[in-house]
Amino acid sequence: MTSTSAPRRSDNTRAAILAAARERFAADGYERATIRAIAADAAIDPAMVMRYFGNKEKLFAAAAEFDLRLPDLAAVPRHELGGILVGHFFDRWEDDDTLKALLRAAVSYDAAAERMREVFATQLGPIAVALCPDPAQAPQRAGLVATQMIGLAMCRYVLQLPPVAALDRAAIVAWLGPTVQRYLTEVQ
């Protein structure tokens, strides 16, 4: 009888492949990342990657599964919403290579772009519905918030524009917080 508390070897292998894929996609982007390199990073045979995921596209789709882990904004004073959200996104971009991998891949790979659109629509959309004065405008407002967060990430992590890359968290929140606040709460 197998214990349910101990992970199976296949679970560990799958996790190792996904971790290696996230790092490789973040470093190289979708086009340049190879199954062979991902397998080497995971210290396994490339055939194992194919066994678990079938192909590079399916591996990317599995590696790009993530949650923005958006904060519960119910108790946040209304005038602080933009700053709280910008700070949260900054922390997520800084701490999660999966988001960076998805961003890099979205530039040249249609499935990654679609995944990015889906994540922002399904996870940020409900926040916009709850906060904006006219729920009919929520999709546009969530999209505008995404322009700020994705634009920041593109300039900071992909293009590495020195003035943007040099900004610390407090400066980014100070600059972008009011814009995001306006997108979410201002009457149009």
Number of C-alpha atoms within 10 A of each C-alpha: 3 7 7 7 6 7 10 11 9 10 10 11 17 16 14 18 27 21 17 20 30 26 21 22 27 23 16 15 22 24 12 12 19 17 21 14 15 25 20 14 16 20 13 15 13 17 13 15 23 15 9 14 18 12 12 18 14 13 19 22 14 14 21 25 12 12 12 15 10 13 12 9 15 11 7 11 9 13 13 13 22 23 21 19 22 27 19 18 21 19 12 18 20 15 11 15 19 23 24 26 25 27 26 24 25 19 13 13 16 11 15 22 17 11 17 19 14 13 17 18 19 12 15 20 21 15 20 25 18 15 20 21 15 16 15 11 15 23 17 16 25 24 18 16 26 19 13 16 18 19 12 22 23 18 15 19 18 16 11 14 13 10 9 17 15 12 13 10 14 13 12 17 22 14 13 19 23 17 18 26 22 17 23 27 19 13 9 9
